[in-house]
């Protein structure tokens, strides 16, 4: 029991989640399957030979799919995949750019601005949204619109916001067909949710154990370049948005050239850090060695160090195994803090103030 909260009480967890975040997490396998079906029905009238680069423009939960695509395509696509989180687009965007404009709500002002620029530059635009102003503009302008179901938080729509981009790139010929890999992913997620769901007690539930370790601590998530870097970023964001708590992330091997030095002072602050290292079998052998050395350097300075290993056969399954664990962890941490994970009042306040200007 932590903070007087028993994570073995299913009713307590459910009562703390009136927005249905756990339901959305549970439905992720079905979400990925539906996302694939929706994307397969989209007609695209250009081929890989016309594309020199791929850009995903979006913010927050609508951009994380782009980051996952970037890493997934890193060793599969012959063209670069870039993620843009801004009102403006880089100068190189032109008619040879495949641009995914992604906004779950369809009303993200930065994405609407980037969409307008992409149109001016003659980019090959595909819009991914539930509707909103972005969907209306794209339909009026004659661009393909991948319309996914609404009703959940953008950060809970990872399947809807990633899988279609993979399917479209495969259709064009920029990626190998991912049908079998998506099938493997959804099957593995169905297995994982049986281990992470609220009915599984703390003693057998990794997500609940991690939430307990994070309670009243500062989570620091380490990922690895080319494998788990985006998942580390995702964990950080999910803890921020779901548990309304601070968290930080960094990436190996880069952190061995700066952050690793910062584990000496101040000692009282360092003792509040709970470090999680995300690991995957595809991590570079030298990075695996770096992880072992880094653990030795920091273990006595921080509150604790936990390694979480990916599971599954395919790249997508392994990536989502870690993502899924982090998602559940953040919701259980929200339970420990007595906070409804769904509302994001600070973001809503920000948007309101921006709208008033």
C-alpha positions in Angstrom: 0.0 0.0 0.0 1.3 3.4 -1.0 -0.1 6.7 0.1 -2.9 4.7 1.7 -3.8 3.4 -1.8 -4.0 -0.3 -2.4 -3.4 -0.9 -6.1 -4.9 -4.4 -5.7 -8.3 -2.8 -5.3 -9.8 -2.8 -8.8 -12.8 -0.6 -7.7 -10.5 2.0 -6.4 -8.5 2.2 -9.7 -11.8 2.3 -11.7 -13.2 5.1 -9.5 -10.1 7.2 -10.1 -10.5 6.9 -13.9 -13.9 8.4 -14.8 -12.5 9.5 -18.2 -11.9 5.9 -19.2 -8.1 6.0 -19.9 -7.7 2.4 -18.9 -10.5 1.3 -21.3 -8.7 3.1 -24.1 -5.5 1.3 -23.2 -7.3 -2.0 -23.1 -8.6 -1.4 -26.6 -5.2 -0.7 -28.2 -4.9 -4.0 -30.1 -8.3 -3.5 -31.7 -7.4 0.2 -32.4 -4.3 -0.9 -34.3 -6.4 -3.4 -36.3 -9.0 -0.8 -37.2 -6.3 1.7 -38.1 -4.8 -0.7 -40.6 -8.2 -1.3 -42.2 -8.9 2.4 -42.5 -5.5 3.1 -44.1 -5.8 0.3 -46.5 -8.9 1.9 -48.0 -7.1 5.1 -48.8 -6.1 5.7 -52.4 -2.7 7.2 -53.1 -1.8 8.4 -56.6 1.9 8.7 -56.3 4.9 6.3 -55.9 8.1 6.0 -54.1 10.1 7.3 -57.0 8.5 10.7 -56.5 9.4 11.0 -52.8 12.7 12.2 -51.5 11.7 12.7 -47.9 8.8 12.1 -45.5 7.7 14.6 -42.9 5.2 14.2 -40.1 3.9 17.5 -38.7 2.0 17.5 -35.5 2.2 18.2 -31.8 1.9 16.2 -28.5 0.1 12.9 -28.8 -0.4 13.5 -32.5 3.3 13.8 -33.1 4.5 10.7 -31.1 3.3 8.5 -33.9 5.6 10.4 -36.2 8.5 9.8 -33.9 7.7 6.1 -33.7 7.6 6.0 -37.5 10.9 7.8 -37.7 12.7 5.1 -35.7 10.7 2.2 -37.2 11.6 3.4 -40.7 15.3 4.1 -39.9 16.6 0.8 -41.1 13.8 0.1 -43.6 13.2 3.2 -45.7 15.5 4.6 -48.3 14.4 8.2 -47.6 14.6 10.1 -44.3 11.6 10.5 -42.0 11.5 13.8 -40.2 9.1 15.0 -37.5 8.1 18.7 -37.4 6.6 20.2 -34.2 6.2 23.8 -35.2 4.1 26.4 -37.0 6.6 26.5 -39.8 8.1 23.9 -42.1 11.8 23.6 -43.1 12.9 25.2 -46.3 13.6 21.8 -48.0 9.9 20.8 -48.1 8.7 20.8 -51.7 6.9 18.6 -54.3 9.1 15.7 -53.5 8.0 15.7 -49.8 5.4 13.3 -48.5 3.8 15.2 -45.7 1.6 13.6 -43.1 -0.4 16.4 -41.4 -1.5 14.8 -38.1 -3.9 16.3 -35.7 -6.2 14.1 -33.7 -8.6 16.9 -33.0 -8.1 18.5 -36.4 -7.8 21.9 -34.7 -4.2 22.1 -33.6 -3.1 25.6 -34.6 0.5 24.8 -35.3 -0.5 21.9 -37.6 -3.0 24.0 -39.4 -0.2 26.6 -40.0 2.2 23.9 -41.3 -0.5 22.4 -43.5 -1.1 25.8 -45.2 2.7 26.1 -45.8 2.9 22.5 -47.2 0.1 23.4 -49.6 1.9 26.5 -50.8 5.1 24.4 -51.3 3.3 21.8 -53.4 4.1 18.9 -51.0 2.2 15.6 -51.4 -0.1 15.9 -48.4 -2.0 13.2 -46.5 -4.1 14.3 -43.5 -4.6 12.0 -40.5 -7.3 13.3 -38.2 -10.7 12.7 -36.6 -12.1 15.7 -38.5 -12.0 19.3 -37.3 -10.8 22.2 -39.4 -7.9 20.3 -40.8 -10.1 17.6 -42.1 -12.4 20.1 -43.7 -9.6 22.0 -45.4 -8.0 18.8 -46.7 -11.3 17.5 -48.2 -11.9 20.9 -49.8 -8.4 21.0 -51.2 -8.7 17.4 -52.6 -6.0 15.8 -50.4 -6.5 12.2 -49.0 -7.9 12.2 -45.5 -7.3 9.2 -43.2 -10.2 9.8 -40.8 -10.0 7.9 -37.6 -12.5 7.6 -34.8 -12.6 10.2 -32.1 -13.8 10.1 -28.5 -10.5 9.4 -26.7 -7.4 11.5 -25.7 -4.9 11.9 -28.5 -2.2 10.3 -26.3 -4.5 7.2 -26.1 -4.8 7.0 -29.9 -1.2 5.9 -30.7 -2.5 3.0 -32.9 -4.6 5.4 -34.9 -1.8 7.9 -35.3 1.0 5.5 -36.2 -0.3 2.4 -38.0 -1.8 4.4 -41.0 1.5 6.1 -41.7 3.2 2.7 -41.9 0.5 1.3 -44.1 0.5 4.3 -46.5 4.3 4.2 -46.8 4.2 0.5 -47.6 1.5 1.1 -50.2 3.7 3.7 -51.9 6.7 1.4 -51.8 8.7 3.3 -49.2 8.4 0.5 -46.6 8.0 -3.3 -46.8 4.5 -4.6 -46.3 3.8 -4.6 -42.6 0.7 -6.7 -42.5 2.3 -9.7 -40.8 4.1 -7.4 -38.3 0.9 -5.6 -37.4 -0.8 -8.9 -36.8 2.1 -10.0 -34.6 1.8 -6.6 -32.8 -1.9 -6.9 -32.0 -1.5 -10.5 -30.9 1.3 -9.6 -28.5 -0.6 -6.6 -27.1 -3.6 -8.9 -26.3 -1.2 -11.1 -24.3 0.4 -8.1 -22.5 -2.8 -6.5 -21.4 -3.7 -9.6 -19.5 -0.5 -9.0 -17.4 -1.0 -5.3 -17.0 -4.7 -4.9 -16.3 -6.0 -3.8 -12.9 -7.1 -7.3 -11.9 -3.5 -8.4 -11.8 -2.1 -7.9 -8.3 1.0 -5.7 -7.6 3.2 -8.8 -7.1 2.7 -9.9 -10.7 2.0 -6.6 -12.4 5.1 -4.7 -13.6 3.3 -1.5 -14.3 1.9 -1.3 -10.7 5.4 -2.1 -9.4 6.9 0.7 -11.4 4.2 3.2 -10.4 4.9 2.4 -6.7 8.6 3.1 -7.3 7.8 6.4 -9.1 5.5 7.6 -6.3 7.0 10.8 -4.6 10.1 10.4 -6.8 11.3 12.0 -10.0 11.2 9.4 -12.8 14.1 9.5 -15.2 13.7 7.4 -18.3 16.7 6.3 -20.4 16.2 5.0 -23.9 18.6 4.0 -26.6 19.1 5.7 -30.0 17.5 3.8 -32.8 15.5 1.4 -30.7 13.8 2.8 -27.5 14.6 6.6 -27.7 11.0 7.5 -28.6 9.5 5.1 -26.0 11.5 6.9 -23.3 10.1 10.2 -24.5 6.6 8.6 -24.5 7.0 7.5 -20.9 8.0 11.0 -19.9 5.0 12.5 -21.6 2.5 10.0 -20.3 3.7 10.5 -16.7 3.3 14.3 -17.3 -0.2 14.1 -18.8 -1.7 11.1 -16.9 -0.1 11.4 -13.5 0.3 15.2 -13.7 3.8 14.8 -12.4 7.3 15.7 -13.6 9.5 13.2 -15.4 12.6 13.4 -17.6 14.1 11.4 -20.4 17.5 11.0 -22.1 19.0 8.8 -24.7 22.1 6.6 -24.8 24.8 6.8 -26.0 24.4 10.7 -26.0 23.8 10.8 -22.2 27.2 9.2 -21.6 28.7 12.4 -23.0 26.9 14.8 -20.7 24.2 13.7 -18.3 26.2 10.9 -16.7 28.4 13.5 -15.2 25.5 15.1 -13.3 25.1 12.4 -10.7 27.3 13.8 -7.9 25.4 16.9 -6.5 23.1 17.8 -4.9 22.9 14.5 -3.1 19.4 15.1 -1.6 17.9 15.8 -5.1 19.7 12.8 -6.7 18.1 10.5 -4.0 14.7 11.5 -5.4 15.5 10.2 -8.9 14.1 6.8 -9.9 15.8 5.7 -13.1 14.3 3.3 -15.6 16.4 2.0 -18.5 14.5 0.7 -21.5 16.2 -2.2 -23.2 15.8 -4.0 -26.5 17.7 -6.9 -28.0 18.5 -4.7 -31.0 20.5 -2.2 -28.9 24.0 -1.8 -30.2 26.5 -4.1 -28.4 28.6 -1.1 -27.3 25.5 0.6 -25.9 24.7 -2.5 -24.0 28.2 -2.3 -22.4 27.6 1.4 -21.7 24.4 0.6 -19.9 26.2 -1.8 -17.5 28.9 0.8 -16.8 26.4 3.6 -16.4 24.4 1.6 -13.8 27.5 1.2 -11.8 28.1 4.9 -11.9 24.7 6.0 -10.7 23.3 3.2 -8.6 24.4 4.5 -5.2 23.5 8.1 -6.0 19.8 7.7 -6.9 16.7 6.2 -5.4 16.8 3.2 -7.6 17.6 1.8 -11.1 15.2 -0.6 -12.9 15.7 -2.2 -16.3 12.6 -2.9 -18.4 13.1 -5.3 -21.3 11.0 -5.3 -24.5 9.1 -8.5 -25.4 7.8 -9.8 -28.7 9.1 -11.0 -32.0 8.8 -8.0 -34.4 10.1 -4.5 -34.1 6.6 -3.1 -33.7 5.7 -5.6 -31.0 8.8 -5.0 -29.0 8.4 -1.2 -29.3 4.8 -1.3 -28.2 5.5 -3.7 -25.4 7.5 -1.0 -23.7 5.1 1.7 -24.7 2.2 -0.2 -23.3 3.9 -0.9 -20.0 4.7 2.8 -19.6 1.1 3.8 -20.4 -0.3 1.5 -17.7 2.4 2.7 -15.3 1.4 6.3 -15.7 -2.3 5.5 -15.0 -1.5 3.6 -11.9 0.7 6.4 -10.8 -2.2 8.8 -11.3 -4.2 6.4 -9.0 -1.6 6.7 -6.3 -1.8 10.5 -6.5 -5.6 10.4 -6.5 -5.7 12.2 -9.9 -8.0 11.5 -12.8 -5.6 10.7 -15.7 -7.7 12.0 -18.5 -8.1 15.8 -18.1 -5.2 18.1 -19.1 -6.4 21.3 -17.5 -3.1 23.2 -18.0 -3.1 22.5 -21.8 -6.8 23.5 -22.0 -6.0 26.7 -20.1 -3.1 27.5 -22.5 -5.3 26.9 -25.5 -8.0 29.1 -24.1 -5.6 32.0 -23.4 -4.2 31.6 -26.9 -7.7 31.7 -28.4 -8.4 34.9 -26.6 -5.4 36.7 -28.2 
